[in-house]
Amino acid sequence: MSTPALASRLHTERLAIETLYRAFSDNDPDLVDSVLAPHWDDIPLAPGQGPGPEGIKPIIRSLAEAFPDVRVVIHDMMQAPGRVAVRAEITGTHLGELFGIAATGKKVSLRLHEFHALEEGRVVTTWHMEDWFGLFLQLGQFPKA
């Protein structure tokens, strides 16, 4: 692959990842339609999450309801053709219910690490790990089993 073609591919893939996270910050779930492949595999799925791009949309909405000022900040992005690793942080004020936990009014942050595989400029697989334990400690309670 020529240097200009490689640079173009990396740029397109970076924009796809940035758009995915912007869907959360902007509370605009439909943004994922332009960057997630129809067969996108999210590993692991959240409790109750359906497959594909449609499955993440309720998650985006529920985070915006729990944290109306939700923001996703990408701290680091490492990239190779077809692969992007992200270290990011979700911040917000807990003003709505989250996993059965009533609003606490606390400002919180949730750190996450994600690895994305891309084909033809779209994310086909995401592997992720969030620090939910740390978030629940910040809220001062854990969801009921």
C-alpha positions as CSV (number, residue, x, y, z in Angstrom):
1,M,0.0,0.0,0.0
2,S,1.4,3.4,-1.0
3,T,2.1,6.0,1.7
4,P,-0.7,8.3,0.6
5,A,-3.2,5.4,0.5
6,L,-2.1,4.2,3.9
7,A,-2.4,7.7,5.4
8,S,-5.9,8.0,3.9
9,R,-6.9,4.6,5.4
10,L,-5.6,5.5,8.8
11,H,-7.3,8.9,8.7
12,T,-10.7,7.3,7.7
13,E,-10.4,4.7,10.5
14,R,-9.5,7.3,13.1
15,L,-12.5,9.4,12.1
16,A,-14.7,6.3,12.4
17,I,-13.5,5.7,16.0
18,E,-13.9,9.4,16.9
19,T,-17.5,9.4,15.5
20,L,-18.3,6.3,17.5
21,Y,-17.4,8.0,20.8
22,R,-19.0,11.3,19.7
23,A,-22.3,9.4,19.5
24,F,-22.1,9.1,23.3
25,S,-21.0,12.7,24.0
26,D,-23.6,14.2,21.6
27,N,-26.3,11.7,22.6
28,D,-26.8,11.0,19.0
29,P,-27.1,7.2,18.6
30,D,-27.7,7.4,14.9
31,L,-24.1,8.4,14.4
32,V,-23.1,4.8,14.8
33,D,-24.9,3.9,11.6
34,S,-22.1,5.5,9.5
35,V,-19.2,3.9,11.4
36,L,-20.3,0.5,12.6
37,A,-20.6,-2.4,10.2
38,P,-24.1,-4.0,10.1
39,H,-22.6,-7.2,11.6
40,W,-20.6,-5.3,14.3
41,D,-19.6,-7.5,17.2
42,D,-19.4,-5.8,20.6
43,I,-17.5,-8.0,23.1
44,P,-18.9,-8.4,25.7
45,L,-22.4,-7.3,25.2
46,A,-23.9,-5.2,28.1
47,P,-26.7,-6.8,30.1
48,G,-29.8,-6.8,27.8
49,Q,-27.8,-5.4,24.8
50,G,-28.9,-6.7,21.4
51,P,-26.4,-7.3,18.6
52,G,-25.1,-4.9,16.0
53,P,-25.4,-1.2,15.7
54,E,-29.1,-1.2,16.8
55,G,-28.0,-2.9,20.1
56,I,-25.8,-0.1,21.2
57,K,-28.3,2.7,20.6
58,P,-30.4,2.0,23.8
59,I,-27.1,2.0,25.8
60,I,-26.2,5.4,24.4
61,R,-29.6,6.7,25.3
62,S,-29.5,5.2,28.8
63,L,-26.1,6.8,29.6
64,A,-27.4,10.2,28.5
65,E,-30.4,9.7,30.8
66,A,-28.3,8.8,33.7
67,F,-25.6,11.4,32.9
68,P,-27.1,14.3,30.9
69,D,-23.7,16.0,30.7
70,V,-21.9,12.8,29.6
71,R,-18.6,13.3,27.8
72,V,-16.2,10.8,26.3
73,V,-12.6,12.0,26.2
74,I,-10.1,9.9,24.2
75,H,-6.8,10.1,26.1
76,D,-4.8,7.8,23.8
77,M,-5.3,6.2,20.5
78,M,-2.9,3.7,19.0
79,Q,-3.4,2.6,15.5
80,A,-2.3,0.2,12.8
81,P,-4.1,-0.5,9.6
82,G,-7.4,-2.1,10.5
83,R,-6.8,-1.9,14.3
84,V,-7.3,0.9,16.8
85,A,-6.7,0.8,20.5
86,V,-8.3,3.5,22.7
87,R,-7.8,4.6,26.3
88,A,-10.7,6.9,27.1
89,E,-12.8,8.2,30.0
90,I,-16.5,8.8,30.3
91,T,-17.4,11.6,32.7
92,G,-20.7,13.0,33.8
93,T,-23.0,13.9,36.7
94,H,-25.3,11.1,37.9
95,L,-28.7,12.8,37.6
96,G,-30.7,9.8,36.5
97,E,-31.1,6.1,37.3
98,L,-28.3,3.8,36.3
99,F,-28.7,0.0,36.8
100,G,-31.4,0.6,39.4
101,I,-29.2,3.1,41.3
102,A,-31.1,6.4,41.9
103,A,-29.5,9.7,40.9
104,T,-26.8,10.7,43.4
105,G,-25.8,14.1,41.9
106,K,-22.2,13.0,42.0
107,K,-19.7,13.8,39.3
108,V,-18.1,10.6,38.2
109,S,-15.6,9.2,35.7
110,L,-15.5,5.7,34.1
111,R,-12.3,4.6,32.5
112,L,-12.3,2.3,29.5
113,H,-9.9,0.5,27.3
114,E,-11.2,-0.7,23.9
115,F,-9.7,-2.4,20.9
116,H,-11.4,-2.1,17.5
117,A,-11.0,-4.0,14.3
118,L,-12.0,-2.2,11.1
119,E,-12.7,-3.2,7.5
120,E,-13.4,-0.8,4.7
121,G,-13.5,2.2,7.2
122,R,-16.1,0.6,9.5
123,V,-15.8,-1.0,12.9
124,V,-16.5,-4.7,12.7
125,T,-15.5,-5.8,16.2
126,T,-15.0,-4.0,19.5
127,W,-13.4,-5.7,22.6
128,H,-13.8,-3.5,25.7
129,M,-13.3,-3.3,29.4
130,E,-14.7,-0.6,31.6
131,D,-13.9,0.1,35.3
132,W,-17.5,-0.4,36.5
133,F,-16.2,-1.3,40.0
134,G,-14.6,2.1,40.2
135,L,-17.7,3.8,39.0
136,F,-19.9,2.1,41.6
137,L,-17.4,3.0,44.3
138,Q,-17.7,6.7,43.2
139,L,-21.5,6.4,43.4
140,G,-21.3,4.8,46.9
141,Q,-23.4,1.8,46.0
142,F,-23.6,-1.2,43.7
143,P,-26.6,-2.4,41.7
144,K,-28.9,-4.9,43.4
145,A,-28.4,-8.4,42.1
